Amino acid sequence: MVFDILKIGICNKFDDGSQAHFKRLMELYEVKFVEFNTQIEMLESLSDGVIDLVGTSGISAFELGFSANKKPDGFEISVFLPRRDPTLIMVSKDNLEHLPRKAKIFTKSKLTGLQLKRFRTDFEILNESDFQLNNLSHSELIGKLDELCDDCNLDAYIIERSEWNEFKKKGRRRSLGMQIGNTPSRQRFIPPPLRGFSVLISRSGFPSSIFEDLDDSQARICFDVESRLYLEIDSEELVGINASIRRISTISKTLSEEGGLTLDILDEKLLNLERFDDSLKDVDQMVEVIIETLDDTGKITYSLEKKYLVGDDEFRILKIFLEEWQKILDLTQR
């Protein structure tokens, strides 16, 4: 089957860094990128046959109605590109633990602000309204934040990694990661949900095998998990969710560093599973799901984690996950 050059719609405004991701990974394919002002315009043009595909971020796809078990009539997500790193970046001269007392830190996310207060209660968390920055574009905002740091009106600012890659790319930065380490500065910062995904939306029946070399099954699993949880949880911007697929050996190493009984429980579970199913002896990866929120002071964290094998009954596991999460919130009267 021979195809003409495929037209892919992308948004002309920043979309979680997905545009650069598409252009980089699809440079060897016969495609043409067409820019649109809004996601709705792209979907309408796809419906009318003006373009062949919509290239967008996981966040935008979710806002258009795509999730683990839902999609707009006549459309589907045909391809998931490998996921980009969804973690946050802190731009500053010093590490988090070495920032001065009562350091002024800018972040647009209330969740991230509370996570920072959890680390050190003396931090002063600031947002757009504190500097009258509400109407700036991403690039203008980051430029202004650099000026505020240079003038000593800020000690640090937090941006998403996709924003750093798109607008910054140089300067002193620190990753705010998701795994707890042995040093005081390695505190957990679970990012907002659905960051780092790049997806191709098509009309139903589109031959997605055209891009089978790009399609990433792990990204698809993680999107399904995060989108389902986010759809079911009414927490607005105050919830961090991350699903990832990690090697069992890496998970065991992390649990060993953190200490406690969790590693023994994991080892016992895997051993029991292998006794009943010989095929599980070759399984070396698990899906890890983490969700957290904080109280209004940042002093109390509510979190839940689960790890399960890729071949497990995901629907049942996530149903239990949601039930347990609701019980946590009910017990704490949130």
TORKOL-4160 file (C-alpha; in steps of 0.2 Angstrom, whole numbers, padded with zeros to 4 digits, m for minus):
334
<pt num="1" X="0000" Y="0000" Z="0000"/>
<pt num="2" X="0007" Y="0017" Z="m0005"/>
<pt num="3" X="0003" Y="0033" Z="0005"/>
<pt num="4" X="0005" Y="0051" Z="0000"/>
<pt num="5" X="0015" Y="0062" Z="0013"/>
<pt num="6" X="0005" Y="0061" Z="0029"/>
<pt num="7" X="m0001" Y="0077" Z="0036"/>
<pt num="8" X="0001" Y="0078" Z="0055"/>
<pt num="9" X="m0008" Y="0092" Z="0065"/>
<pt num="10" X="0002" Y="0100" Z="0079"/>
<pt num="11" X="m0003" Y="0115" Z="0090"/>
<pt num="12" X="0007" Y="0131" Z="0088"/>
<pt num="13" X="0007" Y="0134" Z="0106"/>
<pt num="14" X="0018" Y="0125" Z="0119"/>
<pt num="15" X="0010" Y="0107" Z="0122"/>
<pt num="16" X="0021" Y="0099" Z="0135"/>
<pt num="17" X="0035" Y="0098" Z="0123"/>
<pt num="18" X="0027" Y="0086" Z="0112"/>
<pt num="19" X="0030" Y="0095" Z="0096"/>
<pt num="20" X="0049" Y="0094" Z="0097"/>
<pt num="21" X="0047" Y="0076" Z="0101"/>
<pt num="22" X="0037" Y="0072" Z="0086"/>
<pt num="23" X="0049" Y="0081" Z="0074"/>
<pt num="24" X="0064" Y="0073" Z="0081"/>
<pt num="25" X="0058" Y="0055" Z="0081"/>
<pt num="26" X="0048" Y="0056" Z="0064"/>
<pt num="27" X="0061" Y="0065" Z="0054"/>
<pt num="28" X="0064" Y="0050" Z="0043"/>
<pt num="29" X="0046" Y="0047" Z="0039"/>
<pt num="30" X="0036" Y="0055" Z="0025"/>
<pt num="31" X="0026" Y="0067" Z="0035"/>
<pt num="32" X="0022" Y="0086" Z="0035"/>
<pt num="33" X="0017" Y="0095" Z="0051"/>
<pt num="34" X="0003" Y="0108" Z="0050"/>
<pt num="35" X="0001" Y="0120" Z="0064"/>
<pt num="36" X="m0016" Y="0124" Z="0072"/>
<pt num="37" X="m0021" Y="0137" Z="0085"/>
<pt num="38" X="m0031" Y="0125" Z="0096"/>
<pt num="39" X="m0033" Y="0106" Z="0099"/>
<pt num="40" X="m0051" Y="0107" Z="0095"/>
<pt num="41" X="m0047" Y="0114" Z="0077"/>
<pt num="42" X="m0035" Y="0100" Z="0075"/>
<pt num="43" X="m0048" Y="0087" Z="0079"/>
<pt num="44" X="m0061" Y="0095" Z="0068"/>
<pt num="45" X="m0048" Y="0095" Z="0053"/>
<pt num="46" X="m0044" Y="0077" Z="0057"/>
<pt num="47" X="m0063" Y="0073" Z="0056"/>
<pt num="48" X="m0065" Y="0082" Z="0040"/>
<pt num="49" X="m0050" Y="0073" Z="0032"/>
<pt num="50" X="m0040" Y="0089" Z="0030"/>
<pt num="51" X="m0026" Y="0081" Z="0040"/>
<pt num="52" X="m0022" Y="0062" Z="0043"/>
<pt num="53" X="m0016" Y="0063" Z="0061"/>
<pt num="54" X="m0016" Y="0074" Z="0077"/>
<pt num="55" X="0001" Y="0075" Z="0086"/>
<pt num="56" X="m0002" Y="0080" Z="0104"/>
<pt num="57" X="0003" Y="0078" Z="0122"/>
<pt num="58" X="m0005" Y="0066" Z="0134"/>
<pt num="59" X="m0012" Y="0080" Z="0144"/>
<pt num="60" X="m0021" Y="0088" Z="0129"/>
<pt num="61" X="m0027" Y="0070" Z="0123"/>
<pt num="62" X="m0035" Y="0068" Z="0140"/>
<pt num="63" X="m0043" Y="0085" Z="0139"/>
<pt num="64" X="m0050" Y="0080" Z="0122"/>
<pt num="65" X="m0058" Y="0065" Z="0130"/>
<pt num="66" X="m0045" Y="0051" Z="0128"/>
<pt num="67" X="m0042" Y="0040" Z="0143"/>
<pt num="68" X="m0039" Y="0021" Z="0147"/>
<pt num="69" X="m0057" Y="0016" Z="0143"/>
<pt num="70" X="m0064" Y="0031" Z="0134"/>
<pt num="71" X="m0062" Y="0040" Z="0118"/>
<pt num="72" X="m0072" Y="0052" Z="0107"/>
<pt num="73" X="m0083" Y="0043" Z="0094"/>
<pt num="74" X="m0073" Y="0040" Z="0078"/>
<pt num="75" X="m0056" Y="0043" Z="0085"/>
<pt num="76" X="m0042" Y="0033" Z="0093"/>
<pt num="77" X="m0025" Y="0035" Z="0099"/>
<pt num="78" X="m0015" Y="0025" Z="0086"/>
<pt num="79" X="0003" Y="0028" Z="0092"/>
<pt num="80" X="0012" Y="0031" Z="0108"/>
<pt num="81" X="0029" Y="0038" Z="0107"/>
<pt num="82" X="0042" Y="0033" Z="0120"/>
<pt num="83" X="0038" Y="0043" Z="0136"/>
<pt num="84" X="0049" Y="0058" Z="0140"/>
<pt num="85" X="0055" Y="0061" Z="0158"/>
<pt num="86" X="0040" Y="0069" Z="0167"/>
<pt num="87" X="0050" Y="0075" Z="0182"/>
<pt num="88" X="0052" Y="0093" Z="0187"/>
<pt num="89" X="0068" Y="0105" Z="0186"/>
<pt num="90" X="0073" Y="0117" Z="0199"/>
<pt num="91" X="0084" Y="0132" Z="0192"/>
<pt num="92" X="0095" Y="0139" Z="0206"/>
<pt num="93" X="0113" Y="0142" Z="0211"/>
<pt num="94" X="0112" Y="0129" Z="0225"/>
<pt num="95" X="0105" Y="0112" Z="0229"/>
<pt num="96" X="0088" Y="0112" Z="0237"/>
<pt num="97" X="0096" Y="0108" Z="0254"/>
<pt num="98" X="0108" Y="0122" Z="0253"/>
<pt num="99" X="0096" Y="0136" Z="0248"/>
<pt num="100" X="0096" Y="0151" Z="0261"/>
<pt num="101" X="0084" Y="0152" Z="0275"/>
<pt num="102" X="0067" Y="0158" Z="0270"/>
<pt num="103" X="0072" Y="0156" Z="0252"/>
<pt num="104" X="0060" Y="0162" Z="0239"/>
<pt num="105" X="0055" Y="0149" Z="0227"/>
<pt num="106" X="0043" Y="0151" Z="0212"/>
<pt num="107" X="0032" Y="0137" Z="0206"/>
<pt num="108" X="0015" Y="0137" Z="0196"/>
<pt num="109" X="0010" Y="0121" Z="0204"/>
<pt num="110" X="0001" Y="0122" Z="0221"/>
<pt num="111" X="0006" Y="0103" Z="0223"/>
<pt num="112" X="0024" Y="0107" Z="0220"/>
<pt num="113" X="0024" Y="0121" Z="0232"/>
<pt num="114" X="0017" Y="0110" Z="0246"/>
<pt num="115" X="0030" Y="0097" Z="0242"/>
<pt num="116" X="0044" Y="0110" Z="0244"/>
<pt num="117" X="0036" Y="0115" Z="0261"/>
<pt num="118" X="0037" Y="0097" Z="0266"/>
<pt num="119" X="0055" Y="0098" Z="0263"/>
<pt num="120" X="0058" Y="0114" Z="0272"/>
<pt num="121" X="0045" Y="0124" Z="0281"/>
<pt num="122" X="0054" Y="0140" Z="0280"/>
<pt num="123" X="0053" Y="0141" Z="0261"/>
<pt num="124" X="0043" Y="0156" Z="0254"/>
<pt num="125" X="0033" Y="0149" Z="0239"/>
<pt num="126" X="0028" Y="0162" Z="0226"/>
<pt num="127" X="0017" Y="0161" Z="0210"/>
<pt num="128" X="0012" Y="0171" Z="0195"/>
<pt num="129" X="0001" Y="0183" Z="0205"/>
<pt num="130" X="0015" Y="0188" Z="0217"/>
<pt num="131" X="0025" Y="0195" Z="0202"/>
<pt num="132" X="0010" Y="0199" Z="0191"/>
<pt num="133" X="0016" Y="0187" Z="0178"/>
<pt num="134" X="m0001" Y="0179" Z="0174"/>
<pt num="135" X="m0002" Y="0184" Z="0155"/>
<pt num="136" X="0016" Y="0179" Z="0150"/>
<pt num="137" X="0020" Y="0165" Z="0137"/>
<pt num="138" X="0031" Y="0151" Z="0143"/>
<pt num="139" X="0047" Y="0158" Z="0136"/>
<pt num="140" X="0043" Y="0176" Z="0142"/>
<pt num="141" X="0039" Y="0169" Z="0159"/>
<pt num="142" X="0056" Y="0159" Z="0160"/>
<pt num="143" X="0065" Y="0175" Z="0154"/>
<pt num="144" X="0057" Y="0185" Z="0168"/>
<pt num="145" X="0061" Y="0172" Z="0181"/>
<pt num="146" X="0079" Y="0173" Z="0176"/>
<pt num="147" X="0079" Y="0192" Z="0179"/>
<pt num="148" X="0071" Y="0190" Z="0196"/>
<pt num="149" X="0084" Y="0178" Z="0201"/>
<pt num="150" X="0098" Y="0189" Z="0194"/>
<pt num="151" X="0091" Y="0203" Z="0204"/>
<pt num="152" X="0090" Y="0193" Z="0220"/>
<pt num="153" X="0071" Y="0193" Z="0221"/>
<pt num="154" X="0070" Y="0175" Z="0219"/>
<pt num="155" X="0082" Y="0161" Z="0225"/>
<pt num="156" X="0075" Y="0147" Z="0213"/>
<pt num="157" X="0061" Y="0143" Z="0202"/>
<pt num="158" X="0053" Y="0126" Z="0197"/>
<pt num="159" X="0048" Y="0122" Z="0179"/>
<pt num="160" X="0043" Y="0105" Z="0171"/>
<pt num="161" X="0057" Y="0096" Z="0162"/>
<pt num="162" X="0048" Y="0099" Z="0145"/>
<pt num="163" X="0049" Y="0118" Z="0148"/>
<pt num="164" X="0067" Y="0117" Z="0152"/>
<pt num="165" X="0071" Y="0107" Z="0136"/>
<pt num="166" X="0060" Y="0119" Z="0125"/>
<pt num="167" X="0065" Y="0136" Z="0132"/>
<pt num="168" X="0080" Y="0135" Z="0143"/>
<pt num="169" X="0093" Y="0121" Z="0140"/>
<pt num="170" X="0107" Y="0129" Z="0149"/>
<pt num="171" X="0111" Y="0136" Z="0166"/>
<pt num="172" X="0112" Y="0127" Z="0183"/>
<pt num="173" X="0098" Y="0115" Z="0186"/>
<pt num="174" X="0093" Y="0102" Z="0198"/>
<pt num="175" X="0081" Y="0087" Z="0195"/>
<pt num="176" X="0067" Y="0085" Z="0208"/>
<pt num="177" X="0066" Y="0066" Z="0206"/>
<pt num="178" X="0053" Y="0053" Z="0212"/>
<pt num="179" X="0064" Y="0041" Z="0221"/>
<pt num="180" X="0070" Y="0043" Z="0239"/>
<pt num="181" X="0088" Y="0043" Z="0241"/>
<pt num="182" X="0101" Y="0042" Z="0255"/>
<pt num="183" X="0105" Y="0061" Z="0255"/>
<pt num="184" X="0094" Y="0074" Z="0263"/>
<pt num="185" X="0091" Y="0083" Z="0246"/>
<pt num="186" X="0083" Y="0067" Z="0238"/>
<pt num="187" X="0066" Y="0070" Z="0243"/>
<pt num="188" X="0051" Y="0063" Z="0233"/>
<pt num="189" X="0043" Y="0075" Z="0221"/>
<pt num="190" X="0029" Y="0066" Z="0212"/>
<pt num="191" X="0024" Y="0076" Z="0197"/>
<pt num="192" X="0007" Y="0081" Z="0191"/>
<pt num="193" X="m0001" Y="0067" Z="0181"/>
<pt num="194" X="0001" Y="0064" Z="0162"/>
<pt num="195" X="0017" Y="0073" Z="0159"/>
<pt num="196" X="0029" Y="0067" Z="0146"/>
<pt num="197" X="0017" Y="0058" Z="0134"/>
<pt num="198" X="0017" Y="0061" Z="0115"/>
<pt num="199" X="0003" Y="0053" Z="0106"/>
<pt num="200" X="m0004" Y="0052" Z="0088"/>
<pt num="201" X="m0023" Y="0052" Z="0086"/>
<pt num="202" X="m0031" Y="0046" Z="0071"/>
<pt num="203" X="m0048" Y="0042" Z="0064"/>
<pt num="204" X="m0054" Y="0024" Z="0068"/>
<pt num="205" X="m0047" Y="0011" Z="0057"/>
<pt num="206" X="m0031" Y="0021" Z="0052"/>
<pt num="207" X="m0017" Y="0008" Z="0048"/>
<pt num="208" X="m0006" Y="0012" Z="0064"/>
<pt num="209" X="0007" Y="m0001" Z="0058"/>
<pt num="210" X="0014" Y="0013" Z="0047"/>
<pt num="211" X="0023" Y="0019" Z="0063"/>
<pt num="212" X="0024" Y="0002" Z="0072"/>
<pt num="213" X="0043" Y="0005" Z="0075"/>
<pt num="214" X="0039" Y="0021" Z="0085"/>
<pt num="215" X="0024" Y="0014" Z="0095"/>
<pt num="216" X="0029" Y="0011" Z="0113"/>
<pt num="217" X="0019" Y="m0002" Z="0123"/>
<pt num="218" X="0026" Y="0004" Z="0140"/>
<pt num="219" X="0020" Y="0022" Z="0137"/>
<pt num="220" X="0003" Y="0016" Z="0132"/>
<pt num="221" X="0002" Y="0006" Z="0149"/>
<pt num="222" X="0007" Y="0021" Z="0159"/>
<pt num="223" X="m0005" Y="0032" Z="0150"/>
<pt num="224" X="m0019" Y="0020" Z="0153"/>
<pt num="225" X="m0015" Y="0019" Z="0172"/>
<pt num="226" X="m0013" Y="0038" Z="0175"/>
<pt num="227" X="m0027" Y="0043" Z="0164"/>
<pt num="228" X="m0039" Y="0031" Z="0173"/>
<pt num="229" X="m0034" Y="0036" Z="0190"/>
<pt num="230" X="m0034" Y="0055" Z="0186"/>
<pt num="231" X="m0052" Y="0053" Z="0179"/>
<pt num="232" X="m0058" Y="0044" Z="0195"/>
<pt num="233" X="m0050" Y="0056" Z="0207"/>
<pt num="234" X="m0057" Y="0073" Z="0210"/>
<pt num="235" X="m0042" Y="0082" Z="0217"/>
<pt num="236" X="m0039" Y="0095" Z="0204"/>
<pt num="237" X="m0021" Y="0101" Z="0204"/>
<pt num="238" X="m0017" Y="0094" Z="0222"/>
<pt num="239" X="m0013" Y="0076" Z="0216"/>
<pt num="240" X="0003" Y="0069" Z="0210"/>
<pt num="241" X="0002" Y="0053" Z="0200"/>
<pt num="242" X="0015" Y="0043" Z="0191"/>
<pt num="243" X="0015" Y="0026" Z="0183"/>
<pt num="244" X="0031" Y="0018" Z="0177"/>
<pt num="245" X="0038" Y="0002" Z="0171"/>
<pt num="246" X="0054" Y="m0003" Z="0180"/>
<pt num="247" X="0065" Y="m0018" Z="0181"/>
<pt num="248" X="0062" Y="m0029" Z="0197"/>
<pt num="249" X="0081" Y="m0028" Z="0201"/>
<pt num="250" X="0080" Y="m0009" Z="0201"/>
<pt num="251" X="0064" Y="m0009" Z="0212"/>
<pt num="252" X="0073" Y="m0021" Z="0224"/>
<pt num="253" X="0088" Y="m0010" Z="0225"/>
<pt num="254" X="0078" Y="0006" Z="0229"/>
<pt num="255" X="0068" Y="m0003" Z="0242"/>
<pt num="256" X="0084" Y="m0010" Z="0250"/>
<pt num="257" X="0091" Y="0008" Z="0251"/>
<pt num="258" X="0075" Y="0014" Z="0259"/>
<pt num="259" X="0074" Y="0000" Z="0272"/>
<pt num="260" X="0059" Y="m0008" Z="0280"/>
<pt num="261" X="0050" Y="m0023" Z="0277"/>
<pt num="262" X="0044" Y="m0019" Z="0259"/>
<pt num="263" X="0058" Y="m0028" Z="0250"/>
<pt num="264" X="0055" Y="m0044" Z="0260"/>
<pt num="265" X="0036" Y="m0043" Z="0255"/>
<pt num="266" X="0041" Y="m0041" Z="0237"/>
<pt num="267" X="0053" Y="m0055" Z="0236"/>
<pt num="268" X="0040" Y="m0067" Z="0245"/>
<pt num="269" X="0027" Y="m0062" Z="0233"/>
<pt num="270" X="0038" Y="m0065" Z="0217"/>
<pt num="271" X="0043" Y="m0082" Z="0224"/>
<pt num="272" X="0025" Y="m0087" Z="0227"/>
<pt num="273" X="0020" Y="m0082" Z="0210"/>
<pt num="274" X="0034" Y="m0092" Z="0202"/>
<pt num="275" X="0029" Y="m0108" Z="0211"/>
<pt num="276" X="0012" Y="m0107" Z="0203"/>
<pt num="277" X="0017" Y="m0101" Z="0186"/>
<pt num="278" X="0034" Y="m0106" Z="0178"/>
<pt num="279" X="0032" Y="m0092" Z="0165"/>
<pt num="280" X="0034" Y="m0079" Z="0178"/>
<pt num="281" X="0052" Y="m0085" Z="0181"/>
<pt num="282" X="0057" Y="m0074" Z="0166"/>
<pt num="283" X="0048" Y="m0059" Z="0170"/>
<pt num="284" X="0059" Y="m0045" Z="0175"/>
<pt num="285" X="0048" Y="m0029" Z="0175"/>
<pt num="286" X="0034" Y="m0022" Z="0186"/>
<pt num="287" X="0022" Y="m0008" Z="0184"/>
<pt num="288" X="0024" Y="0004" Z="0198"/>
<pt num="289" X="0010" Y="0016" Z="0203"/>
<pt num="290" X="0012" Y="0031" Z="0215"/>
<pt num="291" X="0000" Y="0044" Z="0220"/>
<pt num="292" X="0001" Y="0057" Z="0233"/>
<pt num="293" X="m0007" Y="0073" Z="0240"/>
<pt num="294" X="m0003" Y="0084" Z="0254"/>
<pt num="295" X="m0013" Y="0094" Z="0267"/>
<pt num="296" X="m0013" Y="0113" Z="0266"/>
<pt num="297" X="0003" Y="0116" Z="0276"/>
<pt num="298" X="0013" Y="0103" Z="0267"/>
<pt num="299" X="0017" Y="0094" Z="0284"/>
<pt num="300" X="0006" Y="0079" Z="0281"/>
<pt num="301" X="0007" Y="0068" Z="0265"/>
<pt num="302" X="m0006" Y="0055" Z="0260"/>
<pt num="303" X="0002" Y="0043" Z="0248"/>
<pt num="304" X="m0002" Y="0026" Z="0240"/>
<pt num="305" X="0010" Y="0014" Z="0230"/>
<pt num="306" X="0007" Y="m0002" Z="0221"/>
<pt num="307" X="0018" Y="m0013" Z="0211"/>
<pt num="308" X="0011" Y="m0027" Z="0199"/>
<pt num="309" X="0017" Y="m0038" Z="0185"/>
<pt num="310" X="0013" Y="m0032" Z="0168"/>
<pt num="311" X="0002" Y="m0047" Z="0164"/>
<pt num="312" X="m0008" Y="m0045" Z="0180"/>
<pt num="313" X="m0027" Y="m0040" Z="0179"/>
<pt num="314" X="m0024" Y="m0021" Z="0178"/>
<pt num="315" X="m0042" Y="m0017" Z="0179"/>
<pt num="316" X="m0045" Y="m0026" Z="0196"/>
<pt num="317" X="m0028" Y="m0019" Z="0203"/>
<pt num="318" X="m0033" Y="m0001" Z="0199"/>
<pt num="319" X="m0050" Y="m0004" Z="0206"/>
<pt num="320" X="m0043" Y="m0010" Z="0222"/>
<pt num="321" X="m0030" Y="0005" Z="0221"/>
<pt num="322" X="m0044" Y="0018" Z="0220"/>
<pt num="323" X="m0054" Y="0010" Z="0234"/>
<pt num="324" X="m0039" Y="0010" Z="0246"/>
<pt num="325" X="m0035" Y="0028" Z="0241"/>
<pt num="326" X="m0053" Y="0033" Z="0245"/>
<pt num="327" X="m0052" Y="0025" Z="0262"/>
<pt num="328" X="m0036" Y="0034" Z="0266"/>
<pt num="329" X="m0044" Y="0051" Z="0262"/>
<pt num="330" X="m0060" Y="0046" Z="0272"/>
<pt num="331" X="m0049" Y="0041" Z="0287"/>
<pt num="332" X="m0040" Y="0058" Z="0286"/>
<pt num="333" X="m0056" Y="0068" Z="0283"/>
<pt num="334" X="m0049" Y="0076" Z="0268"/>
